[in-house]
Every structure is written in structure tokens, then in C-alpha cells.
Amino acid sequence: MKSIAYNDKTDSVIVDEHVSRKILAYGNDLMAVEVHFKQGGVGAPHTHSHAQISYIVSGKFEFTTKERKHIVGPGDSLYFESGASHGAVCLQEGTILDIFTPFRSDFLSQ
């Protein structure tokens, strides 16, 4: 559990040359993750057992779901049920706040 995450004391993890991730506060049932994308960055389509909300803090993204593509920007949010396929392409550099339930233990080991 990490009940408070001070921005200046929380390191980012480099996912690839276009994407970095910062684990914010979390407990057994919930986790907040800040994901920064450079333009052209990709979150490849995937599924996981966690329910997820993605809140667009800044930038512009194209999310792909099973149903269709969605262009989203600052203030927009998306919900993905457990097991729902989703992915994103960054159209304009920006940041997404992802909320997961339960928490992503796989992120802690990276």
C-alpha cells in the first residue's frame, strides 16, 4: 500500500521511447497511475483482469475498443470492464490518469 505519493519523490518507469509510467497512490483494491505519452506513442491493444478508468489530463489520443475508435482529449474519460480489449495511440503529446481496480501488482514488479 502507498497511501500518499509525492510527485517529486515518485520515479517514472520508462515503458519505451514514447511512454513512461508513474505509480501514484494505491491500496489492495485501487491504484492510480499517471502515464505520459510522446506523440506517436502506443498502448498496444490488450486485455487484463482489472476494471479501468482512463482520464485524459492533457494531449489527444485515439482509443480503440472492441466496438470502435474514439478520439479523446483533456477532460474526457473512458471506462473498460475487466477483460475488455482496449488500446491507444497518442495523437498529441499528453498524460492519462489510469485508475485500476483491483491494483496492478504486475506494475509494482517493473
C-alpha distances in whole Angstrom, upper triangle without the diagonal:
4,6,9,11,14,16,19,16,14,16,18,18,22,22,26,29,28,24,21,18,15,11,10,8,6,5,7,10,10,9,12,14,17,20,23,26,29,32,33,29,29,26,28,28,26,24,21,20,17,19,19,20,21,22,25,24,27,30,31,30,32,30,31,31,33,35,36,35,33,34,31,31,29,28,28,25,25,24,24,23,22,24,26,28,27,27,28,31,30,34,33,30,27,24,22,18,17,15,14,14,12,10,11,11,14,13,11,14,16
4,6,7,10,13,15,12,11,14,15,17,20,21,25,27,26,23,19,16,13,9,8,5,5,6,10,12,11,9,10,12,15,18,21,24,27,30,31,28,28,25,28,28,26,25,22,21,19,20,19,19,20,21,23,22,25,28,30,29,31,29,31,31,33,35,36,34,33,33,30,29,27,26,27,24,25,24,24,24,23,26,27,28,27,27,27,29,29,32,31,28,25,21,20,17,16,14,14,15,14,11,13,12,15,13,11,14,16
4,7,10,13,15,14,13,16,18,19,23,24,27,29,28,25,22,18,15,11,9,5,6,7,11,12,11,10,11,13,15,19,22,25,29,32,33,30,29,27,30,30,28,27,24,23,20,20,19,19,20,20,23,22,25,28,30,29,32,30,32,32,34,36,36,35,33,33,30,29,26,25,26,24,24,23,24,25,24,27,28,29,28,28,29,31,30,33,32,29,25,22,20,17,16,14,15,15,15,13,15,15,18,16,15,18,19
4,6,10,12,11,10,14,16,18,22,23,26,28,27,23,20,17,13,11,8,5,8,10,14,15,13,11,11,13,14,18,20,24,27,30,31,28,29,27,30,30,29,28,25,25,22,22,20,20,20,20,21,20,23,26,28,28,31,29,32,32,35,36,36,35,32,32,29,27,25,23,25,23,25,24,25,26,26,29,29,30,29,28,28,30,28,31,30,27,23,20,19,16,16,15,16,17,17,15,17,17,20,17,15,19,20
4,6,9,7,7,10,12,15,18,20,23,24,23,20,17,14,10,8,5,5,9,12,15,16,14,11,10,11,11,15,17,20,23,27,28,25,26,24,27,28,27,27,24,24,21,22,20,19,19,18,20,18,20,23,26,26,29,28,30,31,34,35,35,33,31,30,27,25,23,22,24,22,24,24,25,26,26,28,28,29,27,26,26,27,26,28,27,24,21,17,17,14,15,14,16,18,18,15,16,17,18,15,14,17,17
4,6,5,6,10,12,15,19,21,24,25,24,21,17,15,11,11,8,9,13,16,19,20,17,15,13,13,13,16,17,21,23,26,29,26,27,26,29,31,30,30,28,28,25,25,23,22,21,20,20,18,20,23,26,27,30,29,32,33,36,37,37,34,32,31,28,26,23,23,25,24,26,26,27,29,29,31,31,32,29,28,27,28,26,29,27,23,20,17,18,15,17,17,19,21,22,19,19,20,21,18,17,20,19
4,5,5,8,10,13,16,18,21,21,20,18,14,12,9,10,8,10,14,17,21,22,18,15,13,12,10,13,14,17,20,23,25,23,24,23,27,29,28,28,27,28,25,25,22,21,19,18,18,15,17,20,23,24,27,27,30,31,34,36,35,32,30,28,25,23,20,21,23,22,24,25,26,28,28,30,30,30,28,26,25,25,23,25,23,20,17,14,15,14,16,17,19,22,22,19,19,20,21,18,17,20,19
4,6,8,10,14,17,19,22,22,21,19,15,14,11,12,11,14,17,20,24,25,22,19,16,15,13,16,16,19,21,24,27,24,26,25,29,31,31,31,30,31,28,28,25,24,23,21,21,18,20,22,25,26,30,30,33,34,37,39,38,35,33,31,28,26,23,24,26,26,28,29,30,32,32,34,33,33,31,29,27,27,25,27,25,21,19,17,18,17,19,20,22,25,25,22,22,23,23,19,18,21,20
4,6,10,13,16,19,21,22,22,19,16,14,11,11,10,12,15,18,21,23,20,17,16,15,14,16,17,20,22,26,28,25,27,26,29,31,30,30,28,29,27,27,25,25,23,23,23,20,22,24,27,28,31,30,33,34,37,39,38,36,34,33,30,28,25,26,28,27,28,29,30,31,31,33,33,33,31,29,28,28,26,29,27,23,21,19,19,18,19,20,22,24,24,20,20,20,21,18,16,18,17
4,7,10,13,16,18,19,19,16,12,10,7,7,8,10,13,16,19,20,18,14,13,11,11,13,14,17,20,23,25,22,23,22,25,27,26,27,25,26,23,24,22,21,20,20,20,18,20,22,25,25,28,27,30,31,34,36,35,33,31,30,27,25,23,24,25,24,25,26,26,28,27,29,29,29,27,25,24,25,23,26,25,21,19,16,16,15,16,17,18,21,21,17,17,17,17,14,13,15,14
4,7,10,13,15,16,16,14,10,9,6,8,10,13,15,18,21,22,19,16,14,12,11,12,13,16,18,21,23,20,21,20,23,26,25,26,24,25,23,24,22,22,20,21,21,19,20,21,24,24,27,26,29,30,33,35,34,32,30,29,27,25,24,25,26,25,26,26,26,28,27,29,29,28,26,24,23,23,22,25,23,20,18,15,16,16,16,18,19,22,22,18,17,17,17,13,12,14,12
4,6,9,12,13,13,10,6,5,4,7,10,13,15,19,21,22,19,15,13,10,9,9,9,12,14,18,19,16,17,16,20,22,22,23,22,24,21,23,20,20,18,18,18,17,17,19,21,21,23,23,25,27,30,32,31,28,27,26,24,22,21,23,23,22,23,24,24,26,25,26,26,25,23,21,20,20,18,21,20,16,15,13,14,14,14,16,18,21,21,17,16,16,15,12,12,13,11
4,6,9,11,12,9,6,5,6,8,12,15,16,19,21,22,19,16,14,11,10,9,10,12,14,18,18,15,16,15,17,20,19,21,20,22,20,22,20,20,18,19,19,19,19,20,22,21,23,22,24,26,28,31,30,28,27,26,24,23,23,24,25,23,23,24,23,25,24,25,25,24,21,19,18,19,18,21,21,17,16,14,15,15,15,17,17,20,20,17,14,15,13,10,10,11,8
4,6,7,8,6,4,6,9,12,15,18,20,23,24,25,22,18,17,13,12,10,10,11,12,15,15,12,13,13,16,19,19,21,20,23,22,23,21,21,19,20,19,19,19,19,20,19,21,21,23,25,28,30,29,26,26,25,24,23,23,25,25,24,24,25,24,26,25,25,25,23,21,18,17,17,16,19,19,16,15,14,15,16,16,19,19,23,23,20,17,17,15,12,13,13,10
4,7,8,5,5,7,10,12,16,19,20,22,23,24,21,18,17,13,12,10,10,10,12,14,14,10,10,10,12,15,15,17,17,20,19,21,19,20,18,19,19,19,19,18,19,18,19,18,20,22,24,27,26,23,23,23,22,22,22,24,24,22,22,22,21,23,22,22,22,20,18,15,14,14,14,18,18,15,15,14,14,16,15,18,18,21,21,18,15,16,13,11,13,13,9
4,5,5,7,10,13,16,19,23,23,26,27,27,25,21,20,16,15,12,11,10,10,13,12,9,9,10,12,16,16,19,20,23,22,24,21,22,20,21,20,20,19,18,19,17,19,19,20,22,25,27,26,23,23,23,22,22,23,25,25,24,23,24,23,26,25,24,23,21,19,15,14,14,13,17,17,15,15,15,16,18,18,21,21,24,25,22,19,20,17,14,17,16,13
4,6,8,12,15,18,21,25,26,29,30,30,28,24,22,18,16,13,11,9,8,11,10,8,10,12,14,18,19,22,23,26,25,27,24,24,21,22,20,20,19,17,18,17,19,20,21,24,27,29,27,24,24,23,22,22,23,25,25,25,25,26,26,28,28,27,26,23,21,17,16,14,13,15,15,13,14,15,17,19,20,23,24,27,28,25,22,23,20,18,20,20,16
4,7,11,14,17,20,23,25,28,29,29,26,22,20,16,14,10,8,6,5,7,7,5,8,10,12,16,18,21,22,25,24,24,21,21,18,19,17,17,15,14,14,13,15,16,18,21,24,26,24,21,21,19,19,18,19,22,21,21,21,23,23,26,26,25,24,21,18,15,12,11,9,12,12,9,11,12,13,16,17,21,22,25,26,24,21,23,20,18,20,20,17
4,7,10,13,16,20,21,24,25,25,22,19,16,13,11,7,6,5,6,9,9,6,8,8,11,15,16,18,19,22,21,21,18,18,15,16,15,15,14,13,14,13,15,15,17,20,23,25,23,20,20,19,18,17,18,20,20,19,19,21,20,23,23,23,22,19,16,13,11,11,10,13,13,10,10,10,11,13,14,17,18,22,23,20,18,19,17,14,17,17,14
4,7,10,13,17,18,21,23,23,20,16,14,10,8,6,5,7,9,12,13,10,11,11,14,17,17,19,19,22,20,21,18,18,15,16,15,15,15,15,16,15,18,18,20,22,25,27,26,23,22,21,19,19,18,20,20,20,20,21,21,24,23,23,23,21,18,16,14,14,13,16,15,12,11,10,11,12,13,16,17,21,21,18,16,17,15,12,14,15,12
4,7,9,13,14,18,19,19,16,13,11,7,6,4,6,9,12,15,16,12,13,12,15,17,17,18,17,19,17,18,15,16,13,14,14,14,15,16,17,16,18,18,20,21,25,27,26,23,22,21,19,19,18,19,19,18,18,19,19,21,21,21,21,20,17,15,15,15,14,18,17,14,12,10,10,10,10,13,14,17,18,15,13,14,13,9,11,13,10
4,6,10,12,15,18,18,15,11,9,6,5,6,8,12,15,18,19,16,17,15,18,20,20,20,19,20,18,19,16,16,14,15,15,14,15,17,19,19,21,20,23,24,27,29,28,26,24,24,21,20,19,20,20,19,19,20,20,22,22,23,23,22,20,18,18,19,17,21,19,16,14,11,11,10,10,12,14,17,17,14,12,14,13,10,10,13,11
4,7,8,12,14,14,12,8,7,5,7,9,12,15,18,21,22,19,19,17,19,21,19,19,17,18,16,17,15,15,14,15,16,16,18,20,22,21,23,21,24,24,27,29,29,27,25,25,23,22,20,21,21,19,19,19,19,21,20,22,22,22,20,19,19,21,20,23,22,19,17,13,12,10,10,10,11,14,14,10,10,11,11,8,8,11,11
4,7,10,13,14,11,7,5,5,7,10,13,17,20,23,24,21,21,19,22,23,22,22,19,20,17,17,15,15,14,14,16,15,17,20,22,22,24,23,25,25,28,30,30,28,26,26,23,22,20,19,20,18,19,19,20,21,21,23,23,24,22,21,21,22,21,24,23,20,17,14,12,10,10,10,11,14,14,11,12,13,14,11,11,14,14
4,7,11,11,8,6,6,8,10,14,17,20,23,26,28,24,24,22,25,25,24,23,20,20,16,17,15,15,16,16,18,17,20,23,25,24,26,25,27,27,30,31,31,30,28,28,25,24,22,21,21,19,20,19,20,21,21,23,24,25,23,23,23,25,25,28,26,24,20,17,15,12,11,10,11,12,13,10,12,13,15,13,12,16,16
4,7,8,6,4,6,9,12,15,18,22,25,28,29,25,25,22,24,24,22,21,18,17,14,14,14,14,16,17,19,19,22,25,26,25,27,25,27,26,28,30,31,30,28,28,26,25,23,22,22,20,20,19,19,19,18,21,22,23,22,23,23,26,26,29,28,26,22,19,16,13,12,9,9,10,9,7,9,10,13,11,11,14,16
4,6,5,6,9,12,16,19,22,25,29,31,32,28,27,24,26,26,24,22,18,17,14,15,15,16,18,19,22,22,26,28,29,28,30,27,29,28,30,32,32,32,30,31,28,28,27,25,25,22,22,20,20,19,18,21,23,25,24,25,26,29,29,32,32,29,26,22,20,16,14,12,10,9,8,7,10,10,14,13,12,15,17
4,6,8,12,14,18,20,24,27,30,33,33,29,28,25,26,25,23,20,17,14,12,14,15,17,19,21,24,25,28,30,31,29,30,27,28,27,28,31,32,32,31,32,29,30,29,27,26,23,22,20,19,18,16,19,21,23,23,25,26,29,30,33,33,31,28,24,22,18,16,13,10,8,6,6,9,9,13,13,12,15,18
4,7,11,14,17,20,23,26,30,32,32,29,27,23,25,24,21,18,15,13,10,11,12,14,17,19,22,23,26,28,29,27,28,25,26,24,26,28,29,29,28,29,27,27,26,24,24,20,19,17,16,15,14,17,19,21,21,23,25,28,28,32,32,30,27,23,20,17,14,11,8,5,4,6,9,11,14,14,14,17,19
4,7,10,14,16,20,23,26,28,29,26,24,21,23,22,20,18,15,13,10,10,10,11,13,15,18,19,22,25,25,24,25,22,24,23,25,26,27,27,25,26,24,24,23,21,20,17,17,14,15,14,14,17,18,20,19,21,22,25,25,28,28,26,23,19,16,13,11,7,6,5,5,5,8,11,13,13,13,17,18
4,7,10,13,16,19,23,25,26,22,21,18,21,21,18,17,14,14,10,11,10,11,12,13,16,17,20,22,23,22,23,21,23,22,24,26,27,26,24,25,22,22,21,20,19,16,16,15,15,15,15,17,18,19,18,19,20,22,22,26,25,23,20,16,14,10,8,6,5,7,7,5,7,9,12,10,11,14,15
4,7,10,13,16,20,22,23,20,20,17,20,20,19,18,16,16,12,12,10,10,10,11,13,13,16,19,20,19,21,19,21,21,24,26,26,24,22,22,20,19,17,16,17,14,15,14,15,16,16,19,19,20,18,18,18,20,20,23,22,20,17,13,10,7,6,5,7,9,11,8,9,12,14,11,12,16,16
4,6,10,13,16,19,20,17,16,14,17,18,17,17,15,16,13,13,11,10,9,10,12,12,14,16,18,17,19,17,20,20,23,25,25,23,21,21,18,18,16,16,16,14,15,15,15,17,17,19,19,19,17,16,16,17,17,20,19,17,14,10,8,6,5,6,8,12,13,10,10,12,13,9,11,14,13
4,7,10,13,16,18,15,15,13,17,18,18,19,18,19,16,16,13,12,10,10,10,9,11,13,15,15,17,17,19,21,24,25,24,22,20,19,17,15,14,15,15,14,15,16,17,19,20,21,20,20,17,16,15,16,14,17,16,14,11,7,6,5,6,9,11,15,16,14,13,16,15,12,14,17,15
4,7,10,13,14,11,11,10,14,16,16,17,17,19,17,17,13,13,10,10,10,10,11,12,13,12,15,14,17,19,22,24,22,20,18,17,15,14,14,15,15,14,15,16,16,19,19,20,19,18,15,13,12,13,11,14,14,11,9,6,5,6,7,11,13,17,18,15,14,16,15,12,14,17,14
4,7,10,12,9,11,11,15,17,18,20,20,23,20,20,17,16,12,12,10,10,9,10,12,12,15,15,18,20,24,25,23,20,19,17,15,14,13,15,16,16,17,19,19,22,23,23,22,21,17,15,12,12,10,12,11,8,6,4,6,9,11,14,17,20,22,19,18,20,18,15,17,19,16
4,6,8,6,8,9,13,15,17,19,20,23,21,21,18,17,13,13,11,11,10,9,10,9,12,13,16,19,22,24,21,18,17,15,14,13,14,16,16,16,17,19,19,23,23,23,22,20,16,13,10,9,6,9,8,6,5,6,8,11,13,17,19,22,24,21,20,22,20,17,20,21,18
4,6,6,9,11,15,18,20,22,24,27,25,25,22,20,17,17,14,14,11,9,10,11,13,15,18,21,24,26,23,20,19,16,15,14,15,18,18,19,20,22,23,26,27,27,25,22,19,15,12,10,7,9,7,5,7,9,11,15,17,20,22,26,27,25,23,25,23,20,23,24,20
4,6,9,12,14,17,20,23,25,28,26,26,23,21,18,17,14,15,12,9,9,9,11,14,17,20,23,24,21,18,17,14,14,13,15,18,18,19,20,23,23,27,27,27,25,22,18,15,11,8,5,6,5,5,8,11,13,17,18,22,24,28,29,27,25,28,26,23,26,27,23
4,6,10,12,15,18,21,23,27,25,25,22,22,18,19,16,17,15,12,11,10,11,13,15,18,21,22,19,16,16,14,15,15,17,20,19,20,20,22,22,26,26,25,23,20,17,13,10,6,5,6,8,8,11,13,14,18,19,23,24,28,29,27,25,27,25,22,26,26,23
4,7,9,13,15,18,20,23,22,22,19,19,16,17,15,16,14,12,11,10,11,12,14,17,20,22,19,16,16,15,15,15,17,20,19,19,18,20,20,23,24,23,21,18,15,11,8,6,5,8,9,8,10,11,12,16,16,20,21,24,26,24,21,23,21,19,22,22,19
4,6,9,11,15,17,20,20,20,17,18,15,16,15,17,16,13,12,10,10,10,11,14,17,19,17,14,15,14,15,16,18,20,18,18,17,18,17,20,21,19,17,14,11,8,6,5,6,10,12,11,12,13,13,15,15,18,19,22,24,22,19,22,19,17,21,21,18
4,6,8,11,13,17,16,16,14,15,12,15,14,16,16,15,13,10,10,9,10,12,15,17,16,14,14,14,14,16,18,19,17,16,15,16,14,17,17,16,14,11,9,5,5,6,8,12,14,13,13,13,11,14,12,15,16,19,20,19,16,19,16,15,18,19,16
4,6,10,12,16,16,17,15,17,15,18,17,20,20,18,16,13,12,10,9,11,13,16,15,13,15,16,17,19,21,22,20,18,16,17,15,17,17,15,13,10,8,5,7,8,11,14,17,17,17,16,15,17,15,18,17,20,21,20,17,20,17,16,20,20,18
4,7,11,14,15,15,14,15,14,18,18,21,21,19,17,14,12,9,7,8,10,13,12,12,14,15,16,19,21,22,19,17,15,15,12,14,14,12,10,6,5,4,7,10,13,16,19,19,19,18,16,18,15,17,17,19,20,20,17,20,17,17,21,21,20
4,7,11,12,13,12,15,14,18,19,22,22,21,20,16,15,12,10,10,11,14,15,14,16,18,19,21,23,23,21,18,15,14,11,12,11,9,8,5,6,6,10,13,16,19,21,21,20,19,17,18,15,16,14,16,17,17,14,17,14,15,19,19,18
4,7,9,10,10,13,14,18,20,22,24,23,22,18,17,13,12,10,11,14,16,16,17,20,20,22,24,24,21,18,15,13,9,9,8,5,6,5,7,9,12,16,19,22,24,24,22,21,18,18,14,15,13,14,14,15,13,15,14,15,18,19,18
4,6,8,9,13,14,18,20,23,24,25,23,20,19,16,15,13,14,17,19,19,20,22,22,24,25,24,22,18,15,13,10,9,6,5,7,8,10,12,15,18,21,24,26,25,23,21,18,17,13,13,10,11,11,12,10,12,11,12,15,16,16
4,7,9,13,15,19,22,24,26,27,26,23,22,19,18,16,16,19,21,22,22,24,24,26,26,25,23,19,16,13,10,8,5,5,9,11,12,15,18,22,24,27,29,28,26,23,20,18,15,13,10,9,9,10,9,12,12,13,16,17,18
4,6,10,12,16,19,21,24,24,24,21,21,17,17,15,17,19,21,21,21,23,22,23,23,22,20,17,14,11,9,7,5,7,9,11,12,14,17,21,22,25,27,26,23,20,17,15,11,10,6,5,6,8,8,11,11,12,15,17,17
4,7,10,14,17,19,22,23,22,20,19,16,16,14,15,17,19,19,18,21,19,21,21,20,17,14,11,8,6,5,4,8,8,11,12,14,16,20,21,24,26,25,22,19,16,14,10,8,6,5,7,10,10,14,15,15,17,20,20
4,6,10,13,15,18,19,19,16,17,13,14,13,15,17,18,17,16,18,16,17,18,16,14,10,8,6,5,7,7,10,9,11,10,12,14,17,18,21,22,21,19,16,12,10,7,6,5,7,9,10,10,14,15,14,17,19,19
4,6,10,12,15,17,16,15,15,12,14,13,16,17,17,16,14,16,13,14,14,12,11,7,6,4,6,9,11,13,12,13,11,13,13,16,17,19,20,19,16,14,10,8,6,5,7,9,12,12,13,17,18,16,19,22,21
4,6,9,12,13,13,11,12,10,13,13,16,17,16,15,13,13,10,11,11,10,8,5,5,7,8,12,13,15,13,14,11,11,11,13,13,16,16,16,13,10,6,6,4,6,9,12,15,14,14,18,18,16,19,22,21
4,6,9,11,11,11,13,12,15,16,19,19,18,16,13,13,9,9,8,7,6,4,7,9,12,15,17,19,17,17,14,14,13,15,14,16,15,15,11,9,6,5,6,8,12,15,17,17,17,21,21,19,21,24,23
4,6,7,8,8,11,11,15,16,20,20,18,15,12,11,7,6,5,6,6,6,9,12,14,18,20,21,19,18,15,14,12,13,11,12,12,11,8,6,5,6,9,11,15,18,21,20,20,23,23,20,23,25,24
4,7,9,11,14,15,18,20,24,24,22,19,16,14,10,8,5,6,8,9,12,15,17,21,23,24,22,22,18,17,15,15,13,14,12,11,7,5,5,7,10,13,16,20,22,21,21,24,24,21,23,26,24
4,7,9,13,14,18,20,24,24,22,19,16,13,10,7,5,8,10,11,14,17,20,23,25,26,24,23,19,17,14,14,11,11,9,8,5,5,7,10,13,16,19,23,25,24,23,26,26,22,25,27,25
4,7,11,13,16,19,23,23,20,17,14,11,9,6,6,10,11,13,15,18,20,24,25,26,24,22,18,16,12,11,8,7,5,5,4,6,8,12,14,18,21,24,27,25,24,27,26,23,26,28,25
4,7,10,13,16,20,20,17,13,10,7,6,5,7,11,10,12,13,17,18,22,24,24,22,20,16,14,10,9,6,5,5,7,7,9,10,13,15,18,21,25,27,26,25,28,27,24,27,29,27
4,6,10,13,16,16,14,10,8,6,5,6,10,12,10,11,11,15,16,19,21,21,18,16,12,10,6,6,5,5,7,9,8,10,9,13,14,17,19,23,25,24,23,26,24,22,25,27,25
4,7,10,13,13,10,6,6,5,6,9,12,14,12,12,11,14,15,18,20,20,16,14,10,8,5,5,7,7,10,12,12,13,12,15,15,18,20,23,25,25,23,27,25,23,27,28,26
4,7,10,11,8,6,5,6,8,11,14,15,12,11,9,11,11,15,16,16,13,10,7,6,4,7,9,10,13,14,14,14,12,14,13,16,17,20,22,22,21,24,22,21,25,26,24
4,7,8,6,4,6,9,11,14,17,18,15,13,11,12,11,14,16,14,11,8,5,5,6,8,12,13,16,18,17,17,15,17,16,18,18,21,23,23,21,25,23,22,26,27,25
4,5,5,6,8,11,13,16,19,19,15,13,10,10,9,11,13,11,8,6,5,7,9,12,15,16,19,21,20,19,17,18,16,17,17,19,21,22,21,24,22,22,26,27,26
4,6,9,11,15,16,20,23,22,19,17,13,13,11,12,13,11,8,6,7,10,12,15,18,20,23,24,24,23,20,21,19,20,19,21,22,23,22,25,24,24,28,29,28
4,7,10,13,15,19,22,22,18,16,13,13,12,13,15,14,10,9,10,12,14,16,19,20,23,25,24,24,21,22,20,21,21,22,24,26,25,28,27,27,31,32,31
4,7,10,13,17,20,20,16,15,13,14,13,15,18,16,13,11,10,11,12,14,16,17,20,22,22,22,20,21,20,22,22,24,26,27,26,29,28,27,31,32,31
4,7,10,13,17,18,14,14,12,14,14,16,19,18,14,12,10,10,9,10,13,13,16,18,18,19,17,19,18,21,21,24,26,26,25,29,27,26,30,31,29
4,6,10,13,14,11,11,9,12,13,16,19,19,15,13,11,10,9,10,12,12,14,17,16,16,15,17,17,19,20,23,25,25,25,28,27,26,29,31,29
4,7,11,12,9,11,11,14,16,19,22,22,18,16,13,12,10,10,10,9,11,14,13,14,13,16,17,19,21,24,27,27,26,29,28,26,30,32,29
4,7,8,6,8,9,13,15,18,21,21,18,17,14,13,10,11,10,10,11,12,11,12,11,13,14,17,19,22,25,25,24,28,27,25,28,30,28
4,6,6,9,11,15,17,21,23,24,21,20,17,15,12,12,10,10,9,11,9,10,10,12,14,17,20,23,26,25,25,28,28,25,28,30,28
4,6,9,12,15,18,22,24,25,23,22,19,18,15,15,13,13,11,11,9,9,9,11,14,16,19,23,25,24,24,28,28,25,27,30,28
4,7,10,14,17,20,23,25,22,22,19,18,16,17,15,16,15,15,12,11,10,11,13,15,18,21,24,23,24,27,28,25,27,30,29
4,7,11,14,17,20,22,19,19,16,16,14,15,14,15,15,15,13,12,10,11,12,14,17,19,22,22,23,26,26,24,27,30,28
4,7,10,14,16,18,16,16,13,14,13,15,15,16,16,17,14,12,9,9,10,11,13,16,19,19,19,23,23,22,24,27,26
4,7,10,13,15,12,13,10,11,11,14,15,17,18,18,16,14,11,11,10,10,12,14,17,18,18,22,22,20,23,26,25
4,7,10,12,10,11,10,12,13,17,18,20,21,21,19,16,13,12,10,9,10,12,14,16,16,20,20,19,22,25,24
4,7,8,6,8,8,11,13,16,18,20,22,22,20,18,14,14,11,10,10,11,13,15,15,18,18,18,21,23,23
4,6,5,9,10,13,16,20,22,24,26,26,24,21,18,16,13,12,10,10,12,14,15,18,18,19,22,23,24
4,6,9,11,14,17,21,23,26,27,27,25,22,19,18,14,12,10,9,10,12,12,15,15,17,19,21,22
4,6,9,13,16,20,22,25,27,27,25,23,20,19,16,15,12,12,13,15,14,16,16,17,20,21,22
4,6,10,13,17,20,22,25,25,23,22,18,18,15,15,13,14,15,17,16,19,18,19,22,23,23
4,7,11,14,17,20,22,23,22,20,18,18,15,16,15,16,17,18,17,19,18,19,22,23,22
4,7,11,14,16,19,19,18,17,14,15,13,14,14,16,18,18,16,19,18,18,21,22,21
4,7,10,13,16,16,15,15,13,15,13,15,15,18,19,19,17,20,18,17,21,22,20
4,7,9,12,12,12,12,11,13,12,16,16,20,21,21,19,22,20,18,22,23,21
4,6,9,10,11,12,12,15,15,18,20,23,25,24,22,24,22,20,24,25,22
4,6,6,7,9,10,14,15,18,20,24,26,24,22,25,23,21,24,25,22
4,7,9,12,13,17,18,21,23,27,29,28,26,29,27,25,28,29,26
4,6,10,12,16,18,21,24,28,30,28,27,29,28,25,28,29,26
4,7,10,14,16,20,22,26,28,26,25,27,26,22,25,27,24
4,7,10,13,17,19,23,25,23,22,25,24,20,23,25,22
4,7,10,13,16,20,22,20,19,22,21,18,20,22,20
4,6,10,13,16,18,17,16,19,19,16,18,21,19
4,7,10,14,16,14,14,17,17,15,17,20,18
4,7,10,12,11,11,14,15,12,15,18,17
4,7,9,9,10,13,14,13,15,18,18
4,6,6,7,11,12,11,13,16,17
3,5,8,11,13,13,14,17,18
4,7,9,11,12,13,16,17
4,6,9,9,10,12,14
4,5,6,7,10,11
4,5,5,7,9
4,5,6,7
4,6,6
4,6
4
